[in-house]
Amino acid sequence: MDGIFVPLVTPFDASGDVDAVALRGLAESVLDAGAAGLVALGTTGEPATLSAAERALVVAEAAAACRPRGARLVVGVGGSSTAACVAEVAALPAGVVAMVVVPPYTRPGEAGVLAHFRAVAAASPAPVVAYHVPYRTGQAMSLDALLELAAIPNVAGMKLADGPLTGDTIALLAAAPPGFAVLGGDDAVISPLLALGAPGGILASAHVATEAFVALREAWRAGDVATARRLGAGLAALSAALFAEPNPAVIKAVLHAEGRIATPAVRLPLLPAGPDSLASAQRLLAFVPGHAGLVS
């Protein structure tokens, strides 16, 4: 789990169905632009609104893009039922990684979260990446609990999306066991997390600026601070614009404007992005590598 991973949107066609052709093309384009892998059925993919058949289609298309490129495929798994998560990971196709969200809504406490991950990781044929996103789940986790989670066998990493960086963030990166990947999940603060030694991130914003996010990671790894600071500042502003409305509405609007997906549609209860949000994101994209207006 090393590099920039893109949690794929699920494109819909004019009739409202999953657009498999656009999905495959989008998956291939971000991998060819340097992404290390894809996440299928992450929050950005609106999995709660998809049928079982649609979810299977999304995974199949992402896998077909990853396989010939040797890229990693991560599949989102989640819910408040440990038994359901165990059944879901047991059914995953071979060769994937399971991204398992901290149980949402029920707020089981740290001991309950750890018990959940022990059960899921023990049952999973795939390595598990924990998804810690307390503003969605309602469940905070202390540094000690996160380190205990990192020590669970078959838990290979964590998507860390707990907001601004703190002293606990620094301590987690320093104390995480060898082989455990702390991946940034809050797009706007990925640059400082990479500077602190994170091996990569799972970043929805990397749909529309894949090369730049890959270059940001490489700049920090190479110690090219000037380049990393310049890229990090621009990408933080872009990420803020892309998340100005509930994810993935603005990202889909941008992808549609670029001709990469057929419609900007999202499924209720989400609503499409407004024109001002789209325009703001497009203005900032003009100063990102690969788009007109950048002075290298």
Backbone as CSV, one residue per row, in Angstrom:
resi,resn,N_x,N_y,N_z,CA_x,CA_y,CA_z,C_x,C_y,C_z
1,MET,0.861,-1.190,0.000,0.000,0.000,0.000,0.893,1.235,0.000
2,ASP,1.324,1.593,-1.200,2.322,2.635,-1.347,1.993,3.417,-2.613
3,GLY,1.741,4.732,-2.486,1.452,5.533,-3.658,0.100,6.218,-3.554
4,ILE,-0.341,6.781,-4.659,-1.619,7.491,-4.722,-2.687,6.544,-5.274
5,PHE,-3.746,6.369,-4.505,-4.872,5.534,-4.904,-6.076,6.443,-5.164
6,VAL,-6.833,6.121,-6.205,-8.001,6.923,-6.570,-9.269,6.146,-6.213
7,PRO,-10.096,6.677,-5.300,-11.379,6.045,-4.987,-12.406,6.432,-6.040
8,LEU,-12.710,5.512,-6.917,-13.454,5.817,-8.133,-14.873,6.302,-7.859
9,VAL,-15.277,7.332,-8.603,-16.694,7.667,-8.693,-17.383,6.557,-9.479
10,THR,-18.687,6.476,-9.344,-19.481,5.562,-10.174,-20.240,6.401,-11.197
11,PRO,-19.812,6.401,-12.455,-20.513,7.212,-13.467,-21.884,6.618,-13.788
12,PHE,-22.839,7.482,-14.047,-24.169,7.058,-14.482,-24.438,7.616,-15.880
13,ASP,-25.173,6.838,-16.671,-25.519,7.304,-18.010,-26.810,8.118,-17.966
14,ALA,-27.295,8.510,-19.136,-28.457,9.392,-19.201,-29.725,8.747,-18.662
15,SER,-29.766,7.417,-18.644,-30.930,6.723,-18.101,-30.809,6.451,-16.604
16,GLY,-29.662,6.815,-16.024,-29.461,6.616,-14.598,-28.779,5.326,-14.237
17,ASP,-28.417,4.501,-15.221,-27.734,3.239,-14.963,-26.226,3.462,-14.821
18,VAL,-25.541,2.511,-14.196,-24.080,2.574,-14.116,-23.509,2.515,-15.529
19,ASP,-22.641,3.440,-15.845,-22.016,3.529,-17.169,-20.692,2.771,-17.112
20,ALA,-20.738,1.487,-17.483,-19.558,0.636,-17.367,-18.431,1.087,-18.282
21,VAL,-18.775,1.581,-19.464,-17.740,2.022,-20.407,-16.988,3.224,-19.849
22,ALA,-17.729,4.197,-19.325,-17.077,5.368,-18.733,-16.269,4.988,-17.506
23,LEU,-16.780,4.056,-16.713,-16.069,3.620,-15.517,-14.736,3.000,-15.880
24,ARG,-14.747,2.104,-16.869,-13.492,1.475,-17.290,-12.517,2.518,-17.833
25,GLY,-13.012,3.422,-18.660,-12.137,4.442,-19.212,-11.541,5.338,-18.140
26,LEU,-12.343,5.702,-17.164,-11.855,6.535,-16.076,-10.802,5.793,-15.263
27,ALA,-11.071,4.529,-14.962,-10.118,3.726,-14.197,-8.790,3.610,-14.934
28,GLU,-8.851,3.335,-16.213,-7.625,3.193,-16.991,-6.864,4.507,-17.071
29,SER,-7.585,5.612,-17.188,-6.912,6.903,-17.355,-6.141,7.302,-16.103
30,VAL,-6.692,7.076,-14.918,-5.971,7.485,-13.711,-4.786,6.557,-13.444
31,LEU,-4.924,5.278,-13.792,-3.786,4.369,-13.637,-2.677,4.737,-14.615
32,ASP,-3.048,5.035,-15.846,-2.031,5.403,-16.839,-1.376,6.739,-16.500
33,ALA,-2.037,7.547,-15.684,-1.458,8.826,-15.248,-0.574,8.680,-14.023
34,GLY,-0.427,7.457,-13.505,0.524,7.246,-12.426,-0.044,6.778,-11.109
35,ALA,-1.366,6.645,-10.990,-1.937,6.142,-9.742,-1.448,4.717,-9.488
36,ALA,-1.193,4.403,-8.225,-0.712,3.077,-7.855,-1.829,2.051,-7.818
37,GLY,-3.066,2.518,-7.681,-4.183,1.601,-7.605,-5.495,2.345,-7.516
38,LEU,-6.556,1.564,-7.409,-7.910,2.090,-7.366,-8.625,1.587,-6.119
39,VAL,-9.609,2.364,-5.689,-10.551,1.904,-4.672,-11.920,1.838,-5.330
40,ALA,-12.512,0.662,-5.321,-13.875,0.490,-5.796,-14.802,0.441,-4.592
41,LEU,-15.941,1.080,-4.705,-16.964,1.071,-3.651,-16.529,1.801,-2.391
42,GLY,-15.641,2.781,-2.549,-15.406,3.705,-1.446,-16.564,4.696,-1.371
43,THR,-16.544,5.570,-0.378,-17.620,6.542,-0.222,-17.835,7.343,-1.500
44,THR,-16.755,7.689,-2.192,-16.832,8.471,-3.426,-17.638,7.757,-4.508
45,GLY,-17.700,6.428,-4.439,-18.427,5.652,-5.429,-19.905,5.489,-5.149
46,GLU,-20.424,6.149,-4.112,-21.848,6.092,-3.757,-22.359,4.657,-3.581
47,PRO,-21.617,3.797,-2.879,-22.011,2.384,-2.826,-23.348,2.126,-2.143
48,ALA,-23.740,3.012,-1.218,-25.018,2.796,-0.530,-26.208,2.905,-1.463
49,THR,-26.013,3.547,-2.624,-27.106,3.723,-3.574,-27.085,2.677,-4.689
50,LEU,-26.113,1.777,-4.678,-25.965,0.789,-5.742,-26.600,-0.533,-5.349
51,SER,-27.155,-1.223,-6.324,-27.660,-2.569,-6.088,-26.487,-3.547,-5.991
52,ALA,-26.766,-4.762,-5.551,-25.715,-5.774,-5.463,-25.107,-6.035,-6.834
53,ALA,-25.938,-6.074,-7.866,-25.422,-6.300,-9.220,-24.555,-5.140,-9.686
54,GLU,-24.955,-3.924,-9.345,-24.158,-2.758,-9.720,-22.829,-2.740,-8.986
55,ARG,-22.841,-3.097,-7.718,-21.580,-3.146,-6.969,-20.627,-4.175,-7.583
56,ALA,-21.162,-5.331,-7.967,-20.328,-6.350,-8.603,-19.761,-5.851,-9.928
57,LEU,-20.554,-5.108,-10.683,-20.100,-4.547,-11.951,-18.968,-3.560,-11.730
58,VAL,-19.091,-2.701,-10.735,-18.045,-1.715,-10.440,-16.735,-2.425,-10.101
59,VAL,-16.801,-3.440,-9.261,-15.590,-4.172,-8.878,-14.976,-4.853,-10.104
60,ALA,-15.809,-5.457,-10.947,-15.299,-6.156,-12.124,-14.602,-5.196,-13.090
61,GLU,-15.174,-4.020,-13.304,-14.567,-3.062,-14.223,-13.257,-2.513,-13.662
62,ALA,-13.238,-2.237,-12.364,-11.994,-1.752,-11.749,-10.913,-2.821,-11.810
63,ALA,-11.291,-4.062,-11.546,-10.322,-5.159,-11.609,-9.771,-5.326,-13.016
64,ALA,-10.627,-5.177,-14.024,-10.181,-5.320,-15.406,-9.188,-4.226,-15.799
65,ALA,-9.327,-3.043,-15.208,-8.361,-1.974,-15.463,-7.050,-2.219,-14.729
66,CYS,-7.133,-2.739,-13.511,-5.933,-2.939,-12.689,-5.080,-4.108,-13.172
67,ARG,-5.729,-5.181,-13.570,-5.024,-6.450,-13.801,-3.881,-6.336,-14.794
68,PRO,-4.094,-5.820,-16.000,-2.986,-5.788,-16.960,-1.899,-4.778,-16.605
69,ARG,-2.195,-3.869,-15.686,-1.228,-2.836,-15.314,-0.494,-3.191,-14.027
70,GLY,-0.840,-4.309,-13.415,-0.211,-4.692,-12.153,-0.532,-3.742,-11.019
71,ALA,-1.688,-3.078,-11.114,-2.070,-2.092,-10.099,-2.875,-2.768,-8.989
72,ARG,-2.854,-2.149,-7.832,-3.561,-2.684,-6.670,-5.023,-2.267,-6.711
73,LEU,-5.917,-3.216,-6.421,-7.339,-2.917,-6.303,-7.775,-3.073,-4.854
74,VAL,-8.369,-2.017,-4.328,-8.924,-1.999,-2.981,-10.440,-1.939,-3.119
75,VAL,-11.148,-2.754,-2.338,-12.608,-2.794,-2.412,-13.186,-2.367,-1.066
76,GLY,-14.070,-1.401,-1.100,-14.673,-0.898,0.123,-15.684,-1.876,0.704
77,VAL,-15.590,-2.055,2.020,-16.495,-2.921,2.777,-16.917,-2.134,3.996
78,GLY,-18.181,-2.203,4.369,-18.536,-1.444,5.559,-19.942,-1.684,6.018
79,GLY,-20.183,-1.238,7.241,-21.491,-1.365,7.849,-21.346,-1.539,9.341
80,SER,-22.465,-1.531,10.010,-22.457,-1.618,11.467,-22.541,-3.046,11.975
81,SER,-22.741,-4.006,11.083,-22.829,-5.412,11.473,-21.509,-6.111,11.210
82,THR,-20.866,-6.590,12.253,-19.614,-7.323,12.080,-19.847,-8.590,11.270
83,ALA,-20.939,-9.293,11.546,-21.220,-10.533,10.818,-21.374,-10.274,9.328
84,ALA,-22.036,-9.173,8.963,-22.206,-8.847,7.547,-20.867,-8.505,6.906
85,CYS,-20.011,-7.788,7.617,-18.684,-7.451,7.079,-17.838,-8.704,6.897
86,VAL,-17.920,-9.621,7.853,-17.186,-10.880,7.728,-17.627,-11.625,6.475
87,ALA,-18.934,-11.705,6.247,-19.440,-12.382,5.051,-18.998,-11.668,3.782
88,GLU,-18.965,-10.337,3.826,-18.603,-9.567,2.635,-17.138,-9.753,2.277
89,VAL,-16.243,-9.704,3.255,-14.820,-9.880,2.934,-14.540,-11.305,2.480
90,ALA,-15.270,-12.269,3.021,-15.054,-13.660,2.624,-15.396,-13.890,1.158
91,ALA,-16.256,-13.042,0.603,-16.692,-13.205,-0.785,-15.883,-12.374,-1.770
92,LEU,-14.880,-11.641,-1.309,-14.109,-10.792,-2.213,-13.286,-11.621,-3.193
93,PRO,-13.080,-11.107,-4.406,-12.246,-11.845,-5.360,-10.794,-11.882,-4.914
94,ALA,-10.068,-12.841,-5.416,-8.664,-13.009,-5.042,-7.842,-11.811,-5.493
95,GLY,-6.820,-11.504,-4.712,-5.848,-10.497,-5.105,-6.196,-9.067,-4.773
96,VAL,-7.299,-8.842,-4.058,-7.679,-7.480,-3.713,-7.305,-7.177,-2.270
97,VAL,-7.480,-5.920,-1.887,-7.360,-5.474,-0.503,-8.747,-5.005,-0.066
98,ALA,-9.135,-5.322,1.148,-10.435,-4.900,1.677,-10.262,-3.624,2.496
99,MET,-10.963,-2.558,2.128,-10.964,-1.336,2.932,-12.230,-1.341,3.795
100,VAL,-12.047,-1.503,5.091,-13.164,-1.708,6.016,-13.319,-0.475,6.896
101,VAL,-14.470,0.156,6.811,-14.702,1.373,7.580,-14.962,1.038,9.040
102,VAL,-14.524,1.917,9.934,-14.909,1.816,11.341,-16.438,1.782,11.406
103,PRO,-17.029,0.862,12.168,-18.497,0.723,12.154,-19.198,2.059,12.380
104,PRO,-20.018,2.496,11.415,-20.648,3.805,11.530,-21.913,3.785,12.372
105,TYR,-22.245,4.947,12.873,-23.534,5.255,13.503,-23.719,4.636,14.885
106,THR,-23.329,3.370,15.052,-23.587,2.712,16.339,-22.664,3.197,17.451
107,ARG,-21.498,3.758,17.078,-20.524,4.246,18.056,-20.249,3.175,19.123
108,PRO,-19.617,2.065,18.730,-19.438,0.952,19.658,-18.345,1.146,20.697
109,GLY,-17.638,2.276,20.649,-16.504,2.474,21.550,-15.253,1.845,20.990
110,GLU,-14.108,2.259,21.517,-12.841,1.770,20.983,-12.710,0.260,21.104
111,ALA,-13.132,-0.300,22.242,-13.014,-1.750,22.424,-13.869,-2.491,21.401
112,GLY,-15.066,-1.951,21.118,-15.920,-2.572,20.121,-15.336,-2.481,18.723
113,VAL,-14.740,-1.338,18.390,-14.106,-1.178,17.079,-12.970,-2.185,16.921
114,LEU,-12.147,-2.320,17.938,-11.022,-3.256,17.863,-11.513,-4.694,17.736
115,ALA,-12.566,-5.042,18.473,-13.127,-6.388,18.355,-13.672,-6.625,16.948
116,HIS,-14.305,-5.609,16.373,-14.816,-5.687,15.004,-13.685,-5.990,14.026
117,PHE,-12.584,-5.250,14.117,-11.493,-5.453,13.175,-10.771,-6.770,13.403
118,ARG,-10.685,-7.216,14.644,-10.085,-8.541,14.871,-10.907,-9.623,14.178
119,ALA,-12.230,-9.534,14.291,-13.097,-10.545,13.676,-13.030,-10.485,12.156
120,VAL,-13.087,-9.284,11.602,-13.080,-9.139,10.143,-11.726,-9.548,9.576
121,ALA,-10.637,-9.081,10.187,-9.309,-9.398,9.669,-9.017,-10.888,9.754
122,ALA,-9.490,-11.538,10.809,-9.254,-12.975,10.951,-10.001,-13.774,9.886
123,ALA,-11.154,-13.267,9.470,-11.971,-13.985,8.492,-11.618,-13.643,7.056
124,SER,-10.873,-12.553,6.843,-10.654,-12.051,5.492,-9.517,-12.788,4.798
125,PRO,-9.752,-13.258,3.564,-8.650,-13.814,2.787,-7.754,-12.728,2.204
126,ALA,-8.214,-11.480,2.271,-7.478,-10.348,1.726,-6.915,-9.498,2.858
127,PRO,-5.784,-8.816,2.623,-5.329,-7.838,3.610,-6.400,-6.772,3.836
128,VAL,-6.438,-6.241,5.043,-7.454,-5.264,5.425,-6.801,-3.902,5.643
129,VAL,-7.409,-2.870,5.080,-7.065,-1.489,5.374,-8.235,-0.884,6.141
130,ALA,-7.980,-0.396,7.336,-9.029,0.241,8.128,-9.275,1.649,7.601
131,TYR,-10.533,2.049,7.586,-10.903,3.397,7.136,-11.424,4.146,8.360
132,HIS,-10.588,5.090,8.837,-10.930,5.860,10.037,-11.375,7.247,9.610
133,VAL,-12.668,7.493,9.690,-13.246,8.757,9.221,-14.317,9.180,10.224
134,PRO,-13.896,9.705,11.377,-14.843,9.932,12.478,-15.956,10.918,12.174
135,TYR,-15.749,11.870,11.254,-16.835,12.811,10.981,-17.982,12.131,10.248
136,ARG,-17.733,10.963,9.638,-18.803,10.179,9.034,-19.330,9.095,9.975
137,THR,-18.438,8.472,10.719,-18.855,7.319,11.535,-19.373,7.716,12.908
138,GLY,-18.929,8.884,13.417,-19.290,9.278,14.775,-18.440,8.628,15.846
139,GLN,-17.394,7.913,15.441,-16.569,7.176,16.398,-15.127,7.690,16.375
140,ALA,-14.740,8.423,17.405,-13.349,8.858,17.548,-12.487,7.686,18.008
141,MET,-11.179,7.784,17.749,-10.234,6.753,18.172,-8.980,7.439,18.705
142,SER,-8.548,7.026,19.886,-7.345,7.587,20.480,-6.102,7.025,19.795
143,LEU,-4.961,7.655,20.047,-3.706,7.169,19.498,-3.435,5.738,19.951
144,ASP,-3.646,5.453,21.223,-3.396,4.097,21.719,-4.265,3.076,20.997
145,ALA,-5.526,3.438,20.749,-6.423,2.513,20.056,-5.987,2.311,18.609
146,LEU,-5.556,3.382,17.947,-5.104,3.257,16.567,-3.858,2.381,16.477
147,LEU,-2.967,2.505,17.435,-1.773,1.662,17.436,-2.134,0.210,17.735
148,GLU,-3.123,0.000,18.572,-3.587,-1.367,18.823,-4.221,-1.945,17.562
149,LEU,-4.962,-1.128,16.847,-5.547,-1.549,15.573,-4.447,-1.917,14.578
150,ALA,-3.389,-1.119,14.542,-2.293,-1.363,13.605,-1.574,-2.677,13.876
151,ALA,-1.670,-3.174,15.097,-0.977,-4.406,15.472,-1.799,-5.659,15.202
152,ILE,-3.046,-5.518,14.766,-3.896,-6.685,14.515,-3.384,-7.421,13.276
153,PRO,-3.177,-8.723,13.367,-2.724,-9.475,12.182,-3.682,-9.321,11.014
154,ASN,-3.112,-9.184,9.824,-3.823,-9.039,8.556,-4.402,-7.644,8.355
155,VAL,-4.160,-6.708,9.269,-4.505,-5.307,9.031,-3.250,-4.630,8.478
156,ALA,-3.292,-4.289,7.190,-2.091,-3.856,6.490,-1.908,-2.349,6.469
157,GLY,-2.951,-1.605,6.858,-2.825,-0.166,6.805,-4.106,0.526,7.215
158,MET,-4.109,1.826,7.030,-5.244,2.646,7.446,-5.391,3.829,6.502
159,LYS,-6.626,4.097,6.096,-6.939,5.367,5.461,-7.308,6.314,6.590
160,LEU,-6.466,7.318,6.809,-6.627,8.236,7.925,-7.301,9.506,7.435
161,ALA,-8.540,9.703,7.862,-9.313,10.867,7.429,-9.975,11.486,8.647
162,ASP,-9.122,11.916,9.587,-9.649,12.444,10.853,-9.427,13.937,11.004
163,GLY,-9.251,14.635,9.860,-9.182,16.083,9.920,-7.769,16.624,9.985
164,PRO,-7.608,17.840,10.514,-6.289,18.479,10.557,-5.263,17.636,11.308
165,LEU,-4.012,17.770,10.897,-2.934,17.027,11.544,-2.718,17.525,12.967
166,THR,-2.449,16.589,13.863,-2.224,16.893,15.270,-0.957,16.187,15.750
167,GLY,-0.644,16.373,17.010,0.471,15.641,17.594,0.261,14.140,17.537
168,ASP,-0.993,13.692,17.647,-1.277,12.263,17.541,-0.978,11.733,16.142
169,THR,-1.195,12.562,15.128,-0.879,12.155,13.761,0.614,11.878,13.626
170,ILE,1.411,12.783,14.160,2.869,12.623,14.098,3.299,11.377,14.855
171,ALA,2.703,11.176,16.037,3.053,10.011,16.852,2.638,8.711,16.163
172,LEU,1.488,8.708,15.509,1.033,7.501,14.812,1.996,7.131,13.693
173,LEU,2.403,8.113,12.901,3.340,7.834,11.812,4.678,7.330,12.346
174,ALA,5.090,7.847,13.486,6.375,7.435,14.050,6.325,6.052,14.672
175,ALA,5.177,5.685,15.242,5.091,4.450,16.023,4.414,3.297,15.299
176,ALA,3.863,3.534,14.123,3.196,2.450,13.392,4.179,1.322,13.110
177,PRO,3.735,0.077,13.209,4.656,-1.051,13.009,5.141,-1.141,11.571
178,PRO,6.295,-1.767,11.347,6.798,-1.928,9.973,5.768,-2.637,9.095
179,GLY,5.626,-2.131,7.880,4.685,-2.735,6.956,3.266,-2.244,7.071
180,PHE,2.978,-1.396,8.064,1.644,-0.841,8.236,1.611,0.538,7.587
181,ALA,0.761,0.710,6.584,0.740,1.942,5.796,-0.320,2.897,6.321
182,VAL,0.102,4.094,6.733,-0.830,5.164,7.089,-1.026,6.015,5.845
183,LEU,-2.185,5.897,5.220,-2.482,6.574,3.967,-3.386,7.769,4.227
184,GLY,-3.026,8.910,3.671,-3.837,10.105,3.855,-5.186,9.970,3.179
185,GLY,-6.227,10.422,3.871,-7.568,10.352,3.327,-8.291,11.675,3.302
186,ASP,-7.677,12.711,3.866,-8.225,14.069,3.781,-7.402,14.814,2.737
187,ASP,-7.992,15.026,1.558,-7.222,15.487,0.405,-6.477,16.793,0.658
188,ALA,-7.106,17.726,1.358,-6.520,19.057,1.506,-5.261,19.063,2.366
189,VAL,-5.049,18.027,3.184,-3.863,18.002,4.049,-2.925,16.856,3.681
190,ILE,-3.012,16.366,2.445,-2.138,15.262,2.065,-0.675,15.701,2.016
191,SER,-0.404,16.936,1.629,1.000,17.351,1.498,1.752,17.268,2.821
192,PRO,1.255,17.853,3.931,1.998,17.708,5.181,2.068,16.268,5.671
193,LEU,1.067,15.463,5.385,1.126,14.060,5.802,2.235,13.330,5.052
194,LEU,2.367,13.604,3.751,3.466,13.023,2.982,4.811,13.524,3.498
195,ALA,4.864,14.796,3.863,6.117,15.352,4.387,6.550,14.655,5.669
196,LEU,5.573,14.166,6.441,5.860,13.465,7.691,6.183,11.994,7.480
197,GLY,6.108,11.526,6.232,6.517,10.158,5.950,5.429,9.201,5.545
198,ALA,4.185,9.658,5.383,3.133,8.768,4.906,3.508,8.245,3.516
199,PRO,3.242,6.965,3.224,3.652,6.406,1.935,2.739,6.764,0.770
200,GLY,1.596,7.401,1.054,0.691,7.759,-0.025,-0.650,8.197,0.499
201,GLY,-1.661,8.124,-0.347,-2.989,8.553,0.058,-4.060,7.943,-0.814
202,ILE,-5.278,7.950,-0.302,-6.469,7.553,-1.045,-7.275,8.829,-1.229
203,LEU,-7.235,9.397,-2.436,-7.607,10.784,-2.645,-8.596,10.930,-3.793
204,ALA,-9.824,11.319,-3.484,-10.828,11.520,-4.523,-10.419,12.630,-5.489
205,SER,-9.750,13.663,-4.982,-9.337,14.776,-5.838,-8.393,14.331,-6.947
206,ALA,-7.723,13.203,-6.763,-6.776,12.716,-7.752,-7.452,12.188,-9.011
207,HIS,-8.782,12.164,-9.065,-9.479,11.916,-10.326,-9.088,12.951,-11.382
208,VAL,-8.993,14.211,-10.959,-8.879,15.297,-11.922,-7.486,15.911,-11.979
209,ALA,-6.589,15.459,-11.177,-5.220,15.976,-11.196,-4.265,14.856,-10.791
210,THR,-4.445,13.710,-11.402,-3.697,12.521,-10.981,-2.190,12.751,-11.038
211,GLU,-1.720,13.269,-12.172,-0.269,13.448,-12.327,0.292,14.366,-11.256
212,ALA,-0.452,15.393,-10.892,0.045,16.354,-9.907,0.143,15.724,-8.521
213,PHE,-0.845,14.922,-8.135,-0.766,14.258,-6.833,0.372,13.242,-6.798
214,VAL,0.574,12.531,-7.899,1.705,11.604,-7.969,3.019,12.377,-7.865
215,ALA,3.107,13.509,-8.564,4.317,14.327,-8.515,4.555,14.889,-7.120
216,LEU,3.482,15.238,-6.413,3.619,15.731,-5.042,4.245,14.675,-4.152
217,ARG,3.748,13.456,-4.240,4.320,12.371,-3.430,5.792,12.153,-3.773
218,GLU,6.110,12.146,-5.071,7.493,11.912,-5.470,8.401,13.052,-5.022
219,ALA,7.896,14.283,-5.035,8.721,15.420,-4.603,9.085,15.300,-3.128
220,TRP,8.113,14.937,-2.294,8.430,14.773,-0.870,9.398,13.618,-0.663
221,ARG,9.216,12.529,-1.379,10.118,11.378,-1.227,11.542,11.730,-1.664
222,ALA,11.648,12.593,-2.664,12.969,12.981,-3.164,13.594,14.116,-2.365
223,GLY,12.852,14.695,-1.433,13.364,15.829,-0.672,13.355,17.131,-1.445
224,ASP,12.557,17.187,-2.504,12.451,18.404,-3.307,11.382,19.293,-2.668
225,VAL,11.788,20.012,-1.635,10.835,20.746,-0.811,10.173,21.878,-1.604
226,ALA,10.932,22.566,-2.422,10.364,23.693,-3.170,9.231,23.222,-4.084
227,THR,9.466,22.133,-4.819,8.415,21.611,-5.693,7.231,21.115,-4.884
228,ALA,7.516,20.406,-3.795,6.441,19.855,-2.971,5.577,20.959,-2.369
229,ARG,6.200,22.030,-1.919,5.425,23.135,-1.347,4.537,23.791,-2.406
230,ARG,5.102,23.995,-3.604,4.325,24.629,-4.667,3.137,23.760,-5.063
231,LEU,3.402,22.467,-5.278,2.324,21.556,-5.638,1.310,21.408,-4.503
232,GLY,1.817,21.287,-3.282,0.930,21.074,-2.144,-0.038,22.221,-1.935
233,ALA,0.439,23.440,-2.113,-0.437,24.598,-1.926,-1.534,24.619,-2.985
234,GLY,-1.167,24.378,-4.232,-2.160,24.392,-5.294,-3.171,23.271,-5.163
235,LEU,-2.704,22.092,-4.797,-3.603,20.949,-4.684,-4.498,21.039,-3.457
236,ALA,-4.017,21.688,-2.399,-4.884,21.896,-1.229,-6.054,22.804,-1.597
237,ALA,-5.781,23.865,-2.350,-6.858,24.757,-2.781,-7.823,24.042,-3.718
238,LEU,-7.279,23.252,-4.636,-8.132,22.491,-5.539,-9.005,21.506,-4.775
239,SER,-8.428,20.803,-3.821,-9.189,19.827,-3.041,-10.325,20.494,-2.283
240,ALA,-10.062,21.659,-1.714,-11.117,22.380,-1.008,-12.267,22.715,-1.955
241,ALA,-11.941,23.103,-3.180,-12.982,23.427,-4.156,-13.760,22.186,-4.572
242,LEU,-13.064,21.066,-4.716,-13.726,19.829,-5.125,-14.635,19.261,-4.037
243,PHE,-14.397,19.676,-2.804,-15.227,19.224,-1.680,-16.124,20.347,-1.160
244,ALA,-16.347,21.366,-1.981,-17.204,22.481,-1.555,-18.657,22.044,-1.398
245,GLU,-19.046,20.985,-2.093,-20.359,20.369,-1.929,-20.137,18.896,-1.603
246,PRO,-21.174,18.210,-1.116,-20.971,16.819,-0.705,-20.346,15.968,-1.810
247,ASN,-19.315,15.246,-1.441,-18.583,14.371,-2.345,-19.501,13.248,-2.860
248,PRO,-19.467,12.931,-4.181,-18.541,13.380,-5.217,-19.162,14.355,-6.218
249,ALA,-20.086,15.200,-5.801,-20.851,16.009,-6.752,-19.955,16.914,-7.603
250,VAL,-19.017,17.632,-6.962,-18.183,18.555,-7.739,-17.193,17.787,-8.615
251,ILE,-16.646,16.704,-8.092,-15.717,15.897,-8.888,-16.415,15.384,-10.142
252,LYS,-17.636,14.881,-9.978,-18.373,14.405,-11.153,-18.666,15.545,-12.127
253,ALA,-18.967,16.721,-11.610,-19.220,17.857,-12.491,-17.988,18.190,-13.318
254,VAL,-16.821,18.158,-12.689,-15.582,18.451,-13.409,-15.295,17.368,-14.448
255,LEU,-15.439,16.113,-14.049,-15.193,15.012,-14.987,-16.129,15.094,-16.191
256,HIS,-17.365,15.451,-15.941,-18.321,15.603,-17.044,-17.921,16.774,-17.951
257,ALA,-17.519,17.889,-17.357,-17.111,19.049,-18.152,-15.888,18.735,-19.008
258,GLU,-15.044,17.833,-18.531,-13.853,17.428,-19.286,-14.167,16.339,-20.310
259,GLY,-15.415,15.875,-20.347,-15.806,14.847,-21.307,-15.399,13.446,-20.911
260,ARG,-15.080,13.228,-19.647,-14.599,11.913,-19.214,-15.722,11.012,-18.711
261,ILE,-16.861,11.571,-18.335,-18.047,10.794,-18.010,-19.241,11.441,-18.700
262,ALA,-20.264,10.631,-18.965,-21.370,11.098,-19.808,-22.280,12.092,-19.117
263,THR,-22.440,11.964,-17.815,-23.311,12.865,-17.063,-22.645,13.193,-15.727
264,PRO,-23.034,14.290,-15.094,-22.538,14.593,-13.747,-23.450,14.038,-12.654
265,ALA,-24.349,13.130,-13.021,-25.414,12.701,-12.115,-24.882,11.996,-10.871
266,VAL,-25.520,12.289,-9.746,-25.364,11.553,-8.503,-26.751,11.035,-8.125
267,ARG,-26.788,10.072,-7.225,-28.074,9.522,-6.806,-28.500,10.126,-5.480
268,LEU,-29.805,10.353,-5.360,-30.351,10.849,-4.102,-29.960,9.915,-2.951
269,PRO,-29.660,10.519,-1.781,-29.969,11.887,-1.359,-28.952,12.949,-1.776
270,LEU,-27.914,12.587,-2.518,-26.997,13.602,-3.034,-27.670,14.384,-4.156
271,LEU,-27.217,15.614,-4.350,-27.699,16.477,-5.425,-26.522,16.886,-6.302
272,PRO,-26.765,17.162,-7.589,-25.679,17.597,-8.458,-25.060,18.906,-7.976
273,ALA,-23.811,19.110,-8.311,-23.110,20.341,-7.931,-23.677,21.532,-8.679
274,GLY,-23.626,22.681,-8.034,-24.064,23.913,-8.672,-23.010,24.468,-9.601
275,PRO,-23.397,25.371,-10.500,-22.462,25.921,-11.487,-21.322,26.719,-10.857
276,ASP,-21.559,27.381,-9.722,-20.492,28.161,-9.092,-19.394,27.247,-8.571
277,SER,-19.777,26.099,-8.009,-18.778,25.160,-7.502,-17.946,24.584,-8.640
278,LEU,-18.606,24.268,-9.736,-17.879,23.768,-10.902,-16.907,24.823,-11.420
279,ALA,-17.357,26.039,-11.554,-16.505,27.101,-12.086,-15.296,27.341,-11.185
280,SER,-15.507,27.307,-9.878,-14.400,27.516,-8.947,-13.343,26.424,-9.096
281,ALA,-13.785,25.161,-9.174,-12.835,24.066,-9.341,-12.094,24.175,-10.667
282,GLN,-12.794,24.545,-11.722,-12.140,24.682,-13.031,-11.104,25.795,-13.035
283,ARG,-11.380,26.894,-12.345,-10.391,27.984,-12.262,-9.109,27.495,-11.595
284,LEU,-9.245,26.726,-10.520,-8.065,26.242,-9.815,-7.323,25.178,-10.611
285,LEU,-8.051,24.403,-11.401,-7.404,23.392,-12.237,-6.486,24.014,-13.279
286,ALA,-6.722,25.258,-13.645,-5.881,25.918,-14.638,-4.436,26.058,-14.172
287,PHE,-4.197,25.904,-12.862,-2.850,26.074,-12.325,-2.269,24.762,-11.812
288,VAL,-2.829,23.663,-12.285,-2.376,22.332,-11.883,-1.682,21.674,-13.060
289,PRO,-0.589,20.921,-12.826,0.100,20.259,-13.933,-0.848,19.431,-14.782
290,GLY,-0.671,19.542,-16.115,-1.537,18.833,-17.035,-2.718,19.652,-17.500
291,HIS,-2.864,20.853,-16.955,-3.959,21.737,-17.368,-3.376,23.080,-17.801
292,ALA,-4.061,23.730,-18.683,-3.574,25.004,-19.212,-3.391,26.031,-18.104
293,GLY,-2.342,26.809,-18.224,-2.150,27.906,-17.278,-1.035,27.669,-16.290
294,LEU,-0.525,26.415,-16.204,0.546,26.141,-15.252,1.872,26.645,-15.784
295,VAL,2.619,27.310,-14.965,4.010,27.670,-15.289,4.900,26.753,-14.492
296,SER,5.555,25.813,-15.153,6.361,24.789,-14.470,7.622,25.413,-13.885
